[in-house]
């Protein structure tokens, strides 16, 4: 029976180790995918910028064609800031607001560009807003003054793409997931948590701090070290664990360890046994057997 219990204990440990290795492997794979994605992000941004400029030039071209101008040029696109682009034209033109709205919407949807944006038409000389509207899921579509014809003049077209902050925060969150897993693994491996104690399913193995106390085998295990316990030391430790962080009276300890077996013992024998137990627990600095003067002993786990 003892050998079977020992085999099952080792099997459980190996099973936990296998699960830990799989977890670490999964974390490494997720981290690698994310880092590779970030490594190629500059190329994706470069492509997106060029694609965006071509689409915006096409919007300017369609606007001139609608004004019956097939010869004038759309001047180079200006990037005012991260999300704001400006189109300027070689000659003056007129436009119908509804046609402008339709052209911009059609081109952006067909080109897989952001579909939330603000469009502004400014007067070249005064930089005054002549016409503007907003397409946004957050505020709803704000399109005032539609259905009007704007006279021929010098205009500047600005399109500001509304940044999707949720996607940005999501990318940060995805980065935090593998980092959190790695942190947990490192913490458990190199900075073990100062647990009090926990019982394993078979009720014969108790975890005390970093010790594993096998009651049936009479062994304390910590890392690669095994510390053998005498029968009386096993009884003492079981009683102290039962009342962890509380005082266990001397009379109870002496009764349970000796007197129930018909042995009459003096108090000094208990003190000697506790002293031996303290030495065997020295490998775990957070576990102490405290002497409660005139009462008994207390097992403390910090």
N, C-alpha and C positions, 0 to 999 in steps of 0.2 A: 504493500500500500504506500509506503514511504517513497519507494522508487517511482511509482506511478505519479504521485503528487509532484515529485521533483521534475519528471518529464513534462507534465502539463505546465508547470511553472515556466520551464525553459521554452516550451512551445509558444506560450503567450508572449514571452519577451521577444522571441524571434518574429512573431506576427506583428508586434508593435513596431519593431525595427524595419520590417518590410514596408509597412504603411508609411513610416516616416520617410523612407527612401523614395517611395512613389510621390509623396507630397513635395519633397524637395525637387524631384525631377520635373513635376508639373509646374512648380514655381519657376524653375530655370527656363523651361520651354516658353512660358508666358512672358518672362522678362526678355528672352531673346527675340521673340516676335515683336514685342513693343519697341525694343531698341533698333531692330532692323527697319521697322516702320518709320521711326524717327530719323534714321540715317538717310532714308530716301525722301524725307519730307521736303528737303530743299529743292530737289528735282521736281516734286509734285507742285510746289509753290511756283517755281519758275515756269512750268508748263501752264498752270492756271492763269498766271499773269498775262502771258502771251495770248492765250485763248480769250481772256477777258477783253484785252485791247482790240482784238479782231472783231469780237461781237459788238463792242461799243462803236467801232468805226462803221460797222454795217448798219447800226442804228442811225448814225449820222448820215450815211449814204441814202438810206430809205427816206429819211426826213427831207433831204434835198430833192430826191426823185418825186416825192409827193408835192413839193413846191415847184415842180416842172423844171428842175435844174439838174441836168445830167452832165454838166461840164465842170462845175466848181469842185474844189477839193475840200475834204474834211482834213483839217490840220492835225498834226501829231497829238495823240492823247496825252493829257497831263494827269499825273497821279498826285492829287493834292495832299492826301494822307493815306493811311492804311486802307480805308474803305471808300474814299471819295475820289471820283474820276471826273475830269472836265473835258468836254468836246468843244472845239472852236472851229469856225467855218471861214472859208476864204471870202465869201460874199454874203450879202444880206438875203434873207428869205422870209416868207410868211408860213404860218402853219395853223392847222385846226387842232384844238386841244384834244378832241376825241380820237383823232387819227394818231396823234403822238402817243396817247395812252395805249392804244391798241398795238402800235408798232413796237413799243418798248416791251410790253407784256409778251407779245408773240416771240420776239427775238430772245428774250431771257429764258423763257420756258423751253424753247427749242434748243437752246445751247447749254442746258444743265447748269446754269448759273443761279446764284441766290435769287429767290423769288420774293424776298422782302427788301424793300428799297424806298428811297425818297428821290423824286425827280424834281429838279429846279431849273427853270429857264430864266436867265438873267439878261438884262440889257447890257451890251458891251461897254458903252460909254459911262453909264451911271451905276452899273453893278446893282441895279435894283431888281427885285424879284418880279418878273412879269407873270409867271405861271408856275405852280408847283402842286405836287400831290404826293401821297404816301400810301404804299401798299404794305400792310403789316398785320400779322396774326394777333399781335398783342393789343394794338390800338384800333384795329379794324381799318378798312380802306378809307382814307380821307382824300376825296377827289372833288375839290370845289371848282367852280367856274368852268365846268365842262360844256361842250357844245358851242364854243365860241371860236371865231376866226381872229387870229392875232395878225396885225398888219406887218408888212415887209419891213424888216429892221435888222440890225446886227445883234445876234443872240449868242449866248453861251449856254450849253446844255451841261448840267451837272447831275450825275447819278451817284448816290451814296448807298452802298450795300449795308444793310443792317446786320451787324455781327450777331451770330448765334452763340450767345455766351454759354448756353447749355452744352453745346458740343465741345466747347473749349474746356469747361469744367469736367465734362465726362472723360476727356483724354487724361486730365490730371488724376481723376479718380482711378482710371484703369492702371495708371502708373503706380498708384499707392497700393493696389491690391497685391501684386507680387512682392513689393517692398515690405508690406505688412507681414506676409507669410514668411519671408526670409528673416525678418526681425524676430518673429515668434520662435522660429527654429533655432536661431542663434541664442536667444534668451534662454530657451529650455535646455540647450546643450551646455552653454558656458556659464549661465547665470541661473541655476535652478531655483525655482520658487520655494520660499520657505513655508512649505505646507505644514499644517498641524499633523494630522494623521488621517488615513483612510483605509477602509477594509476592502480587501479584494473578495471576489465572489465566493470563494470557498471558505471564507471566514477564518482560515488558518494562516493567512498572510496579511500582515499589517504594514503599511508604509508610514514611517515616522521620520519626518524631515527627508533626508536623503538615504536613510536606512530602509531596507526591506527586512522585516522581522518575520521569519518563517518559524511559527510556533511548533509545528510538528517535527521539523528537523532540528530545532533548537539552534538556529543560525541567524546571525545578523549579517546582512550583505550591504556593502556600500562600494559603488564603482566595481572594481575587480577584486575587492577584498571580502573574505568570508571570516566572520568571527564566531567561534563556537561558544555556546552557552551551556552551563550546567543546568540540570533539572530545576534547581532552586532559583537560578537566575532567570529562567524562563517564567517561572511562577511570579517572581518579583516584577518583571517587566510587564507581564500581562495585567497585574493588579494596578500598576502605576499608569499604564495606558488607559485602563478603564476609567480612571479618575484624572485624566490629563489636565494639567493646570489647576488641579484641586488637591487638597491635602488628603493623603491616605494615612489613616491612623496606624500607629505602631502595633497596637493590639491586633488589628485586622490582618496586617502583614504577617505577624508571627503566627497567628492562628491558621491562616490559609497556607503558609509555606511549610510549617513544621507541625503544629499541634494536631491538625486533622489527621496526621499520620501516627499520632500517639507519641510524639517526641516532645519532651519538655525542654525548652530552650530559654536561655537568658538573653537580655536585650543586646548584649555585646555582639552576639552572633549576627543579628540583623544589621548592625552597623558595619561589620566586616563584609557582609554580602553586598550591601549598598556601595561600599568603597570599591569592590571588585567590578560592580556593574558600571560605576562612573568611569573607570579606566577603559572599559570596552566601548563606551559611548563617546570617547574623546575625539573620534574621527569626525563627529558632527558638532561643531562649535555652538550651534543654536539649541542643542538639547542639553538640559541640565537636570540633575536630581538634587533638589534643594532640601535642606534640613529645616523643618518647621519646629522650632524649639518647644519641647514638652508635648508635642502632638504626634508628629510622624514625618513623612516625606512627601514631596510634591515633584512630579515630573513636569517640567516647563519646556515648551517648544516655542521659540520666538520666530 
